[in-house]
Amino acid sequence: MRVILDVNVWISALLWGGVPGKTLRLARNQQINVFASERLFIK
């Protein structure tokens, strides 16, 4: 499954967990593929 995450999901996952946290765990376990805009990672 391909999933696109925005900044709000990343922040929620890191601070509070919940469903966004579960999404990151799925990505970490390679059960889903996460896509994000390259602009999120530009300094």
PDB file of N, CA, C, O and CB in Angstrom:
ATOM      1  N   MET A   1       0.846  -1.171   0.000  1.00  0.00           N
ATOM      2  CA  MET A   1       0.000   0.000   0.000  1.00  0.00           C
ATOM      3  C   MET A   1       0.894   1.236   0.000  1.00  0.00           C
ATOM      4  O   MET A   1       1.911   1.274   0.693  1.00  0.00           O
ATOM      5  CB  MET A   1      -0.964  -0.003   1.220  1.00  0.00           C
ATOM      6  N   ARG A   2       0.521   2.219  -0.758  1.00  0.00           N
ATOM      7  CA  ARG A   2       1.245   3.489  -0.803  1.00  0.00           C
ATOM      8  C   ARG A   2       0.492   4.519   0.022  1.00  0.00           C
ATOM      9  O   ARG A   2      -0.725   4.661  -0.096  1.00  0.00           O
ATOM     10  CB  ARG A   2       1.426   3.981  -2.266  1.00  0.00           C
ATOM     11  N   VAL A   3       1.231   5.235   0.858  1.00  0.00           N
ATOM     12  CA  VAL A   3       0.631   6.227   1.745  1.00  0.00           C
ATOM     13  C   VAL A   3       1.407   7.528   1.627  1.00  0.00           C
ATOM     14  O   VAL A   3       2.637   7.524   1.659  1.00  0.00           O
ATOM     15  CB  VAL A   3       0.611   5.728   3.217  1.00  0.00           C
ATOM     16  N   ILE A   4       0.699   8.636   1.490  1.00  0.00           N
ATOM     17  CA  ILE A   4       1.322   9.955   1.458  1.00  0.00           C
ATOM     18  C   ILE A   4       1.034  10.630   2.800  1.00  0.00           C
ATOM     19  O   ILE A   4      -0.118  10.751   3.218  1.00  0.00           O
ATOM     20  CB  ILE A   4       0.787  10.822   0.249  1.00  0.00           C
ATOM     21  N   LEU A   5       2.098  11.061   3.460  1.00  0.00           N
ATOM     22  CA  LEU A   5       1.951  11.702   4.761  1.00  0.00           C
ATOM     23  C   LEU A   5       2.315  13.176   4.677  1.00  0.00           C
ATOM     24  O   LEU A   5       3.251  13.557   3.974  1.00  0.00           O
ATOM     25  CB  LEU A   5       2.820  10.999   5.807  1.00  0.00           C
ATOM     26  N   ASP A   6       1.572  13.995   5.394  1.00  0.00           N
ATOM     27  CA  ASP A   6       1.926  15.404   5.467  1.00  0.00           C
ATOM     28  C   ASP A   6       2.601  15.685   6.814  1.00  0.00           C
ATOM     29  O   ASP A   6       2.720  14.794   7.655  1.00  0.00           O
ATOM     30  CB  ASP A   6       0.670  16.301   5.276  1.00  0.00           C
ATOM     31  N   VAL A   7       3.027  16.899   7.002  1.00  0.00           N
ATOM     32  CA  VAL A   7       3.774  17.277   8.200  1.00  0.00           C
ATOM     33  C   VAL A   7       2.967  17.032   9.471  1.00  0.00           C
ATOM     34  O   VAL A   7       3.523  16.600  10.480  1.00  0.00           O
ATOM     35  CB  VAL A   7       4.184  18.741   8.122  1.00  0.00           C
ATOM     36  N   ASN A   8       1.671  17.300   9.434  1.00  0.00           N
ATOM     37  CA  ASN A   8       0.834  17.114  10.629  1.00  0.00           C
ATOM     38  C   ASN A   8       0.851  15.666  11.114  1.00  0.00           C
ATOM     39  O   ASN A   8       0.856  15.414  12.318  1.00  0.00           O
ATOM     40  CB  ASN A   8      -0.604  17.543  10.337  1.00  0.00           C
ATOM     41  N   VAL A   9       0.860  14.733  10.194  1.00  0.00           N
ATOM     42  CA  VAL A   9       0.877  13.321  10.573  1.00  0.00           C
ATOM     43  C   VAL A   9       2.212  12.967  11.214  1.00  0.00           C
ATOM     44  O   VAL A   9       2.248  12.266  12.225  1.00  0.00           O
ATOM     45  CB  VAL A   9       0.613  12.423   9.346  1.00  0.00           C
ATOM     46  N   TRP A  10       3.317  13.449  10.629  1.00  0.00           N
ATOM     47  CA  TRP A  10       4.641  13.165  11.197  1.00  0.00           C
ATOM     48  C   TRP A  10       4.738  13.703  12.630  1.00  0.00           C
ATOM     49  O   TRP A  10       5.195  13.004  13.534  1.00  0.00           O
ATOM     50  CB  TRP A  10       5.756  13.787  10.313  1.00  0.00           C
ATOM     51  N   ILE A  11       4.307  14.937  12.823  1.00  0.00           N
ATOM     52  CA  ILE A  11       4.397  15.562  14.143  1.00  0.00           C
ATOM     53  C   ILE A  11       3.504  14.834  15.144  1.00  0.00           C
ATOM     54  O   ILE A  11       3.936  14.547  16.260  1.00  0.00           O
ATOM     55  CB  ILE A  11       4.005  17.051  14.065  1.00  0.00           C
ATOM     56  N   SER A  12       2.273  14.533  14.761  1.00  0.00           N
ATOM     57  CA  SER A  12       1.368  13.812  15.649  1.00  0.00           C
ATOM     58  C   SER A  12       1.935  12.449  16.028  1.00  0.00           C
ATOM     59  O   SER A  12       1.845  12.036  17.184  1.00  0.00           O
ATOM     60  CB  SER A  12       0.001  13.645  14.991  1.00  0.00           C
ATOM     61  N   ALA A  13       2.513  11.759  15.066  1.00  0.00           N
ATOM     62  CA  ALA A  13       3.089  10.436  15.328  1.00  0.00           C
ATOM     63  C   ALA A  13       4.223  10.525  16.334  1.00  0.00           C
ATOM     64  O   ALA A  13       4.324   9.704  17.246  1.00  0.00           O
ATOM     65  CB  ALA A  13       3.593   9.801  14.029  1.00  0.00           C
ATOM     66  N   LEU A  14       5.070  11.520  16.165  1.00  0.00           N
ATOM     67  CA  LEU A  14       6.229  11.650  17.049  1.00  0.00           C
ATOM     68  C   LEU A  14       5.851  12.121  18.451  1.00  0.00           C
ATOM     69  O   LEU A  14       6.475  11.709  19.428  1.00  0.00           O
ATOM     70  CB  LEU A  14       7.228  12.612  16.447  1.00  0.00           C
ATOM     71  N   LEU A  15       4.843  12.972  18.560  1.00  0.00           N
ATOM     72  CA  LEU A  15       4.478  13.527  19.858  1.00  0.00           C
ATOM     73  C   LEU A  15       3.446  12.704  20.621  1.00  0.00           C
ATOM     74  O   LEU A  15       3.555  12.550  21.838  1.00  0.00           O
ATOM     75  CB  LEU A  15       3.960  14.904  19.674  1.00  0.00           C
ATOM     76  N   TRP A  16       2.447  12.175  19.918  1.00  0.00           N
ATOM     77  CA  TRP A  16       1.332  11.542  20.613  1.00  0.00           C
ATOM     78  C   TRP A  16       1.075  10.088  20.232  1.00  0.00           C
ATOM     79  O   TRP A  16       0.347   9.393  20.941  1.00  0.00           O
ATOM     80  CB  TRP A  16       0.108  12.320  20.365  1.00  0.00           C
ATOM     81  N   GLY A  17       1.641   9.618  19.152  1.00  0.00           N
ATOM     82  CA  GLY A  17       1.401   8.226  18.751  1.00  0.00           C
ATOM     83  C   GLY A  17       0.051   8.077  18.076  1.00  0.00           C
ATOM     84  O   GLY A  17      -0.195   8.700  17.043  1.00  0.00           O
ATOM     85  N   GLY A  18      -0.830   7.262  18.644  1.00  0.00           N
ATOM     86  CA  GLY A  18      -2.165   7.048  18.081  1.00  0.00           C
ATOM     87  C   GLY A  18      -2.101   6.461  16.681  1.00  0.00           C
ATOM     88  O   GLY A  18      -1.171   5.726  16.352  1.00  0.00           O
ATOM     89  N   VAL A  19      -3.094   6.788  15.855  1.00  0.00           N
ATOM     90  CA  VAL A  19      -3.150   6.283  14.483  1.00  0.00           C
ATOM     91  C   VAL A  19      -1.936   6.742  13.664  1.00  0.00           C
ATOM     92  O   VAL A  19      -1.371   5.932  12.930  1.00  0.00           O
ATOM     93  CB  VAL A  19      -4.446   6.745  13.805  1.00  0.00           C
ATOM     94  N   PRO A  20      -1.515   8.015  13.763  1.00  0.00           N
ATOM     95  CA  PRO A  20      -0.310   8.412  13.032  1.00  0.00           C
ATOM     96  C   PRO A  20       0.923   7.600  13.465  1.00  0.00           C
ATOM     97  O   PRO A  20       1.758   7.248  12.632  1.00  0.00           O
ATOM     98  CB  PRO A  20      -0.047   9.906  13.237  1.00  0.00           C
ATOM     99  N   GLY A  21       1.030   7.311  14.745  1.00  0.00           N
ATOM    100  CA  GLY A  21       2.139   6.497  15.236  1.00  0.00           C
ATOM    101  C   GLY A  21       2.091   5.095  14.663  1.00  0.00           C
ATOM    102  O   GLY A  21       3.122   4.529  14.300  1.00  0.00           O
ATOM    103  N   LYS A  22       0.896   4.538  14.582  1.00  0.00           N
ATOM    104  CA  LYS A  22       0.729   3.205  13.992  1.00  0.00           C
ATOM    105  C   LYS A  22       1.153   3.223  12.528  1.00  0.00           C
ATOM    106  O   LYS A  22       1.761   2.271  12.039  1.00  0.00           O
ATOM    107  CB  LYS A  22      -0.739   2.727  14.120  1.00  0.00           C
ATOM    108  N   THR A  23       0.832   4.306  11.836  1.00  0.00           N
ATOM    109  CA  THR A  23       1.218   4.437  10.437  1.00  0.00           C
ATOM    110  C   THR A  23       2.739   4.416  10.292  1.00  0.00           C
ATOM    111  O   THR A  23       3.267   3.755   9.398  1.00  0.00           O
ATOM    112  CB  THR A  23       0.643   5.730   9.841  1.00  0.00           C
ATOM    113  N   LEU A  24       3.436   5.130  11.156  1.00  0.00           N
ATOM    114  CA  LEU A  24       4.899   5.119  11.098  1.00  0.00           C
ATOM    115  C   LEU A  24       5.467   3.749  11.449  1.00  0.00           C
ATOM    116  O   LEU A  24       6.467   3.328  10.869  1.00  0.00           O
ATOM    117  CB  LEU A  24       5.472   6.172  12.040  1.00  0.00           C
ATOM    118  N   ARG A  25       4.840   3.054  12.388  1.00  0.00           N
ATOM    119  CA  ARG A  25       5.301   1.691  12.721  1.00  0.00           C
ATOM    120  C   ARG A  25       5.126   0.754  11.533  1.00  0.00           C
ATOM    121  O   ARG A  25       5.995  -0.074  11.261  1.00  0.00           O
ATOM    122  CB  ARG A  25       4.532   1.138  13.943  1.00  0.00           C
ATOM    123  N   LEU A  26       4.007   0.880  10.827  1.00  0.00           N
ATOM    124  CA  LEU A  26       3.791   0.071   9.631  1.00  0.00           C
ATOM    125  C   LEU A  26       4.865   0.352   8.586  1.00  0.00           C
ATOM    126  O   LEU A  26       5.362  -0.566   7.933  1.00  0.00           O
ATOM    127  CB  LEU A  26       2.399   0.339   9.044  1.00  0.00           C
ATOM    128  N   ALA A  27       5.217   1.619   8.435  1.00  0.00           N
ATOM    129  CA  ALA A  27       6.268   1.989   7.486  1.00  0.00           C
ATOM    130  C   ALA A  27       7.613   1.431   7.927  1.00  0.00           C
ATOM    131  O   ALA A  27       8.371   0.911   7.107  1.00  0.00           O
ATOM    132  CB  ALA A  27       6.350   3.517   7.340  1.00  0.00           C
ATOM    133  N   ARG A  28       7.913   1.535   9.218  1.00  0.00           N
ATOM    134  CA  ARG A  28       9.172   1.031   9.758  1.00  0.00           C
ATOM    135  C   ARG A  28       9.301  -0.479   9.544  1.00  0.00           C
ATOM    136  O   ARG A  28      10.395  -0.991   9.305  1.00  0.00           O
ATOM    137  CB  ARG A  28       9.278   1.362  11.249  1.00  0.00           C
ATOM    138  N   ASN A  29       8.169  -1.182   9.633  1.00  0.00           N
ATOM    139  CA  ASN A  29       8.151  -2.633   9.440  1.00  0.00           C
ATOM    140  C   ASN A  29       7.971  -3.023   7.974  1.00  0.00           C
ATOM    141  O   ASN A  29       7.792  -4.197   7.653  1.00  0.00           O
ATOM    142  CB  ASN A  29       7.043  -3.251  10.270  1.00  0.00           C
ATOM    143  N   GLN A  30       8.021  -2.030   7.093  1.00  0.00           N
ATOM    144  CA  GLN A  30       7.917  -2.204   5.646  1.00  0.00           C
ATOM    145  C   GLN A  30       6.610  -2.872   5.225  1.00  0.00           C
ATOM    146  O   GLN A  30       6.577  -3.636   4.260  1.00  0.00           O
ATOM    147  CB  GLN A  30       9.084  -3.017   5.144  1.00  0.00           C
ATOM    148  N   GLN A  31       5.540  -2.580   5.954  1.00  0.00           N
ATOM    149  CA  GLN A  31       4.226  -3.087   5.596  1.00  0.00           C
ATOM    150  C   GLN A  31       3.488  -2.114   4.681  1.00  0.00           C
ATOM    151  O   GLN A  31       2.543  -2.496   3.992  1.00  0.00           O
ATOM    152  CB  GLN A  31       3.406  -3.356   6.851  1.00  0.00           C
ATOM    153  N   ILE A  32       3.928  -0.848   4.680  1.00  0.00           N
ATOM    154  CA  ILE A  32       3.402   0.156   3.759  1.00  0.00           C
ATOM    155  C   ILE A  32       4.571   0.963   3.221  1.00  0.00           C
ATOM    156  O   ILE A  32       5.637   1.002   3.835  1.00  0.00           O
ATOM    157  CB  ILE A  32       2.354   1.082   4.459  1.00  0.00           C
ATOM    158  N   ASN A  33       4.379   1.604   2.084  1.00  0.00           N
ATOM    159  CA  ASN A  33       5.374   2.504   1.507  1.00  0.00           C
ATOM    160  C   ASN A  33       4.905   3.929   1.739  1.00  0.00           C
ATOM    161  O   ASN A  33       3.799   4.306   1.351  1.00  0.00           O
ATOM    162  CB  ASN A  33       5.592   2.221  -0.017  1.00  0.00           C
ATOM    163  N   VAL A  34       5.764   4.718   2.378  1.00  0.00           N
ATOM    164  CA  VAL A  34       5.414   6.099   2.688  1.00  0.00           C
ATOM    165  C   VAL A  34       6.054   7.023   1.659  1.00  0.00           C
ATOM    166  O   VAL A  34       7.229   6.883   1.321  1.00  0.00           O
ATOM    167  CB  VAL A  34       5.863   6.480   4.124  1.00  0.00           C
ATOM    168  N   PHE A  35       5.270   7.955   1.178  1.00  0.00           N
ATOM    169  CA  PHE A  35       5.743   8.955   0.239  1.00  0.00           C
ATOM    170  C   PHE A  35       5.547  10.327   0.856  1.00  0.00           C
ATOM    171  O   PHE A  35       4.553  10.579   1.537  1.00  0.00           O
ATOM    172  CB  PHE A  35       5.007   8.845  -1.121  1.00  0.00           C
ATOM    173  N   ALA A  36       6.494  11.202   0.616  1.00  0.00           N
ATOM    174  CA  ALA A  36       6.396  12.570   1.103  1.00  0.00           C
ATOM    175  C   ALA A  36       7.050  13.484   0.080  1.00  0.00           C
ATOM    176  O   ALA A  36       7.895  13.060  -0.708  1.00  0.00           O
ATOM    177  CB  ALA A  36       7.061  12.725   2.505  1.00  0.00           C
ATOM    178  N   SER A  37       6.650  14.720   0.108  1.00  0.00           N
ATOM    179  CA  SER A  37       7.230  15.699  -0.788  1.00  0.00           C
ATOM    180  C   SER A  37       8.694  15.940  -0.423  1.00  0.00           C
ATOM    181  O   SER A  37       9.042  16.039   0.754  1.00  0.00           O
ATOM    182  CB  SER A  37       6.433  17.014  -0.740  1.00  0.00           C
ATOM    183  N   GLU A  38       9.527  16.032  -1.420  1.00  0.00           N
ATOM    184  CA  GLU A  38      10.947  16.305  -1.197  1.00  0.00           C
ATOM    185  C   GLU A  38      11.139  17.633  -0.469  1.00  0.00           C
ATOM    186  O   GLU A  38      12.113  17.802   0.265  1.00  0.00           O
ATOM    187  CB  GLU A  38      11.705  16.321  -2.533  1.00  0.00           C
ATOM    188  N   ARG A  39      10.241  18.549  -0.661  1.00  0.00           N
ATOM    189  CA  ARG A  39      10.347  19.875  -0.031  1.00  0.00           C
ATOM    190  C   ARG A  39      10.282  19.788   1.496  1.00  0.00           C
ATOM    191  O   ARG A  39      10.754  20.693   2.185  1.00  0.00           O
ATOM    192  CB  ARG A  39       9.231  20.793  -0.545  1.00  0.00           C
ATOM    193  N   LEU A  40       9.706  18.717   2.027  1.00  0.00           N
ATOM    194  CA  LEU A  40       9.664  18.552   3.478  1.00  0.00           C
ATOM    195  C   LEU A  40      11.051  18.355   4.063  1.00  0.00           C
ATOM    196  O   LEU A  40      11.270  18.619   5.245  1.00  0.00           O
ATOM    197  CB  LEU A  40       8.781  17.377   3.849  1.00  0.00           C
ATOM    198  N   PHE A  41      11.985  17.897   3.249  1.00  0.00           N
ATOM    199  CA  PHE A  41      13.308  17.554   3.738  1.00  0.00           C
ATOM    200  C   PHE A  41      14.395  18.555   3.363  1.00  0.00           C
ATOM    201  O   PHE A  41      15.567  18.350   3.680  1.00  0.00           O
ATOM    202  CB  PHE A  41      13.681  16.220   3.229  1.00  0.00           C
ATOM    203  N   ILE A  42      14.012  19.629   2.696  1.00  0.00           N
ATOM    204  CA  ILE A  42      14.969  20.667   2.293  1.00  0.00           C
ATOM    205  C   ILE A  42      15.210  21.600   3.469  1.00  0.00           C
ATOM    206  O   ILE A  42      14.270  22.023   4.142  1.00  0.00           O
ATOM    207  CB  ILE A  42      14.452  21.464   1.053  1.00  0.00           C
ATOM    208  N   LYS A  43      16.462  21.914   3.707  1.00  0.00           N
ATOM    209  CA  LYS A  43      16.818  22.815   4.813  1.00  0.00           C
ATOM    210  C   LYS A  43      16.453  24.237   4.517  1.00  0.00           C
ATOM    211  O   LYS A  43      16.685  25.119   5.344  1.00  0.00           O
ATOM    212  CB  LYS A  43      18.289  22.732   5.116  1.00  0.00           C
TER     213      LYS A  43
END
